Amino acid sequence: MTHAPAHTPSSGLAAFRLDGQLTAITGGANGIGLACARLFAEAGARVVLLDRDADALARAVSGVPGATGKPLDVADAQAVERCFAEIAAEHGPLDVLVNNAGMAIRKPSLELDVEDWNAVVAVNLTGAFLCARAAARHMAGVQRVEGGEGTGKGVDGGAVGGAIVNTASIMGLSGGGLYPNISYQTTKGGLVNMTRALAVEWAGRGIRVNAVAPTWTRTGFIGQLEAQPALMERIRAVTPLKRLAEPEEVAHAVLFLASPAARMVTGHTLAVDGGFLAQ
């Protein structure tokens, strides 16, 4: 005897839509986060942008139809818990988290102060964990129980959890080599494995956890690198497609992983890298 699937998959291109789904995007005021916000809104999602830059956040919200925004420093554990509780109280259960906030301090390892190391870890790794944990507590169909895994029945039991997409990096899957960036590489590598671990831990709660690993992407995040023409030529030279990614190209991959089209995908890191990791 066979069992009917708990959910009927959306058919065709409808599987890529997020109509009515509440989506929070950290680091949402610029770059990849803002590109995700625009695309998700176009796909029907209700978007909440989170960013510690209040001025940039206000500008971003004004340019995304129907979006709202909340200032948030993802490294502040209490602020994270408070922010996600407010989102749930104001808008209802969360469906999607795009865990995109990040920072880099590009220094040689022997010159990197522990304060700089800790700052990058606090945002890229601890902050991502704090936001994923807070989001999971407020996702649709998931009920948190202290000391346990909750009452969400998971996919087979019919509970609908949610989707988390982390922004990792090709630097989390390689040693780089073009310039020193040890704290960034280490935290993004940790984020890749945190993606796997949370995917396994939360599968029974109906929560999928995936990541994207972008190559160098044309945003303000790499502004200091773009000011070095020789370095940019080296970056293009080691990229089979011979160019940088555009933020919208990364956003397309994020949308796929967040959407019902990827309902059987969890624990995966999807490279958006022009072939860099294939070499």
N, C-alpha and C positions, 0 to 999 in steps of 0.2 A: 504494500500500500504506500502510495506517495503522498506527500503533504503539499498542499498548495503554498506558494510563496506568501510570506507575510504581507508583502506590498506588491502591487502591480507596477512594474517599471514604467516610467513615462516613455512614450514612443517618439521616435524621430527627434527633431530639433527641440521639442518641448522639454526633453530631458536636461537641456542645458539652461533652462530658465529657473529663476529663484523667486517666482511671484509671491509676494507677501512675506518672504522669509526675512527675519530680523538678523542683520549682519553687523557685527562690530569690527572695525578695522583700526588696529593700532598703527602709529606712525602714518596716519591717514591724511596728513596735511600736504604732503609733497610726494613726488616721485612715484614709486611703485604703489604705495598705499593709495594715493590720490587716483592713479590710473585704475586701480581695483574699484574704488568707490564709484567712479563714473560708469565703469562697465557693469558693476553689480546693479546699480540703479537702473541702467538700461535693460538689464535682465529681469527687472521687476522687484528687486530686493528693497527692503526698508533699511537704510544705511545709517549707522551711527559712527561718526569719525572720532577717533581718540588720538590726541597728540599733546605733547607738553608745550609746544609753541602756540600760545593762545591766539596771537595775531594771524599766523599762517593758517591756523585751524578755522578761524572766522572766514578768511578768504576762501578756503577750500569748501566749506559748507555752503557758501553762497553760490558756488559753481556746480553743485551736485543736486539735481532735482529731488526734493523731498527729504534731503539729508538733515540730520541734526548732529551736534558735536558736543564733546565733553573734554575739557583739559585733563590730561592724565600723564603722570610720570610712572612708567611701568615698573621702575625700580623701587617704588614706594609700596610696600606690601599692603598697608592699611588703605592707601588710596585706591589700589586696584580692587580690593574687596568691596569698598564703598561704591566705586564707580559701577561695577557690574551689578551690584544690588540695585542701584538707582536705575540702570537701564532696564532691568527686569520689572521694577515697580512702575516705570513710566511707559514701557512699550510691550511688556509681556515676555514670555520665554524667548531665550536666544536660540537661533537656529545655526548661525555660522559665526566663527571667529577667524579673521585673517590676522595672524600674529606677525606683524610686519615691522614693528619698531626695532631699530638697530643703530649701532654706532661703530666707528672704527677709530683707533689711534695707531697710525702706521709708524712704528719705530722699531729699530733693531732690538732683538731680545736683550742684549747686554746693556741697552740704554733705556729700557722700558721700566719706569718706576712702578712699584707695586700699586700705588694709587691709581695709575692709569690702567693697569691690568684689572683691578677691582671694578673700575668704572665700566669697562667694556663687558666684563662678566655680569655685572649687575643689570645691564640693559639687555644684552643679547641672549643670555642664558637664564639667569634668575628671573628677569622680567617676563620672558616668554613663558616660563613655567608658571609664574604667578597668574598671568592672564589666562593661560589654558585651564588652570585649576579653577579660577573664579568663573570662567565661562562655562565649564562643565557642570558647575553647581546650579547653573540657571538655564540649562538647555532644555528644550521641549522634550517631555517624556522621561526626563531623568529626575529622580528624587534622591536627594542626598540624605544618607543616614550616617550619623557619626560612628566612626570606627568600622564602617562596612562599605559595601559596594552599591548600596542603594536598592531600590525596587524596580529600576528599569529592567524590562524583560529582554532587552536586546532585540536583534533583528528577527530571530525565529519566533519570539513571543509577541512581536507586533509593536513594541514600543519604538517610537521615533526619537532618536537622540539628537544628533547634530553633526556638524562637520567643522574641524579645525584645520586650517592650512597655515603652516609656519613658513616664514621666509628664511631659508638657509642660504647657501651660497656654494658656488663651485669651490671656494676656498675651504669649505667644510668637507670636501671630498678629494682634495688634492693638497700638495704642499706648497702650491703657489710657485714661488721662485723668481718672480719678476721684481719684487720689492719685499722687504720684511713687513710682516703684518701678523705676528704670532698670536696676539690676543684675539683678533678677529677670527683667524683660522681655527683656533682652539674652540672658541665658543660656537662657531657655526658647525664644527664637527660634533660638538656635544649636542647641538640642537637636532642634528640628523638622527643621532641615536635616541634622544629624548622622544622624537617623533615615533620611532619604532616602539619604544617602551610604552608610551601612552596609548598607542594604537592597540597594542596587545592587552593592556590593563583595562581599557575602556570599551573594548569591543562588545562585551556583554551588556554594556549600558546603551548600546546603539550609537556610540560616538565614533566617527571615523577621524583619524588624525593622519595627515599627510604633510608634505613639504614641497616647496619648489626650491631649486638651487640655481639662481640666475648667474650668468656671466656678468662681466662689466656692463652696466646698463646706463644709458644716457640720462642721468639725473644729477641733481646737485650733490648727491652723495659722493660722486667721483670727481667733483670740480677741481680739486687739487691735482688729480692725476691728469685731467684733460689739459691742464696748464703746462704739461710736459710733453711736447710733440714727439720726442724720441721714444718715450715710454708708450705713448698711444700707438705708435707704429709697431712696437714690439708686441703689444696686446693684440693688435689685428693680425700680426704675423703668426701668433700661436693659436689663432681661432680659425678653423677651417672655412667658415663662412666669411671671414675677413672683415667683420664689422662688429660694432657694439650692438647689444640688444636695445630695443625701445621699451619703455615701461609698459606700454600697452601689450606688447608681446608676452611679457611676464604675467600681466593681468589675465590674459586669455587662459594661460595654464592654471592660474589660481581659480578662475571661474570653473573650469572643468573639474578640478579636484573638490570644489565646494558643492557642485551641483549633483542632482540625481543621476547624471550620466556616469558618475564615478562611484556609484553606490556599492560596488564590489571592490573598491580600491581603498586600502588602508595600510598604514605603515610604510608608504612609498615616498621616496624623494625623487621628484621629477626635475631633471636638469633642463634648463632653458639656456643653452650655452653655445649655440652655433657649432657644436662638435668638439669643444675644447676637451671634454673628458673622454672622448672616443679615441684619442690618440695614444 
